Amino acid sequence: MSSLAGLGKLVLVGAGNMGGAMLSGWIAGGIRPDNVLVIDPNPSDSIRALMDRSGVSYAMLPPENVTADILVLAVKPQVMYAVLETLAPVIGPDTLVISIAAGKTLSYFEERLGALAMIRTIPNTPAMVKKGMIGAFANARAGAQQKADAETLLSAVGQVEWVEKEADIDAVTAVSGSGPAYVFYLVECMAEAGRKLGLPEDLAMRLARGTVIGAGALLEGAGDDAATLRKNVTSPGGTTAAALAHLMAEDALQPVFDKALAAARARSEELSG
Ligand SMILES: NC(=O)c1ccc[n+]([C@@H]2O[C@H](COP(=O)([O-])OP(=O)(O)OC[C@H]3O[C@@H](n4cnc5c(N)ncnc54)[C@H](OP(=O)(O)O)[C@@H]3O)[C@@H](O)[C@H]2O)c1
């Protein structure tokens, strides 16, 4: 894999939640600040302070005297069209374009920016704490080095998983892109069930929240897969088995997840259409 310090000129367009998280990951990971230009008309105070502290330069509009080796598009999909109209000055024939915008296909970018190496990604919000899952798909023009550079950049905020066809990005969106919300809802459900068992509401929420955080840490640290960890805490005839008999019933959680994720994928397809 290439290193952040060894990357060429990087232009980040949009330094909001996601763009800002990536920028902070890149700076922490040792990117050369003089190799980074941020374009954002109105960065937040914290991002402005980060850029001032680290020596990253920023501009309201793409300047005429910079050509990006890598151009990262991190604006909202609704403003993407207007933003792309302004980017010609920073794009050269060898620029690699990386988009993190939900629902914007590679053909959308190719129609507006021309025949360039491009990578479409879908990150999720844990990228803000460097624990994102990032699905990525590259077009045929992206070479091995460009894919390695993209992986270096994206790995600064999480784990990169490449998919083999662009349509899979919609399924990735359904699993990991929207996934954090499912887990947050699980916390809400566990807390509400605890409250119904008679626990004070705030205690039930602390127990549920802490349990999901702890289980996530165990999943990360233990090296075992989820099914093994589950079996390890399920004694035959015990309390966990009593609960799982309901959660794992044929008409319980799995078919609900099947339907929910199918709906998310269908919505992602609609937005991409
Ligand atoms: N958040 C997520 O969970 C998530 C997950 C996967 C993918 N994404 C994708 O990530 C992208 C960014 O989302 P976000 O949540 O980070 O949005 P965001 O916080 O609104 O960030 C977008 C940034 O772009 C700036 N901007 C607006 N117009 C611009 C322009 N003409 N040139 C340059 N910058 C401009 C915005 O400034 P203003 O605030 O002043 O408008 C803002 O700072 C979206 O395309 C989204 O689909 C987000």
The ligand as an ORCA input file, in Angstrom:
! r2SCAN-3c Opt
* xyz 0 1
  N     -23.019     11.545      6.525
  C     -23.141     10.259      6.169
  O     -23.557      9.367      6.890
  C     -22.703      9.845      4.800
  C     -22.548      8.473      4.532
  C     -22.137      8.101      3.259
  C     -21.926      9.077      2.308
  N     -22.110     10.365      2.605
  C     -21.906     11.348      1.559
  O     -20.920     12.266      1.965
  C     -21.174     13.490      1.300
  C     -21.030     14.600      2.298
  O     -21.981     14.405      3.345
  P     -21.804     15.161      4.715
  O     -22.728     14.527      5.678
  O     -20.344     15.274      5.048
  O     -22.363     16.612      4.273
  P     -22.014     18.025      4.879
  O     -21.636     17.907      6.311
  O     -23.123     18.953      4.482
  O     -20.682     18.437      4.098
  C     -20.658     18.978      2.822
  C     -19.717     20.177      2.837
  O     -19.616     20.688      1.510
  C     -19.723     22.095      1.595
  N     -20.110     22.694      0.323
  C     -21.338     23.141     -0.085
  N     -21.245     23.665     -1.318
  C     -19.959     23.556     -1.703
  C     -19.246     23.923     -2.880
  N     -19.860     24.532     -3.896
  N     -17.938     23.676     -2.946
  C     -17.327     23.075     -1.916
  N     -17.933     22.695     -0.778
  C     -19.237     22.936     -0.674
  C     -20.744     22.293      2.676
  O     -20.759     23.615      3.122
  P     -22.144     24.201      3.758
  O     -22.366     23.427      5.002
  O     -21.824     25.631      4.006
  O     -23.214     23.981      2.732
  C     -20.237     21.307      3.718
  O     -19.156     21.839      4.468
  C     -22.583     13.400      0.719
  O     -22.511     13.316     -0.687
  C     -23.159     12.157      1.305
  O     -23.991     11.480      0.385
  C     -22.469     10.787      3.843
*
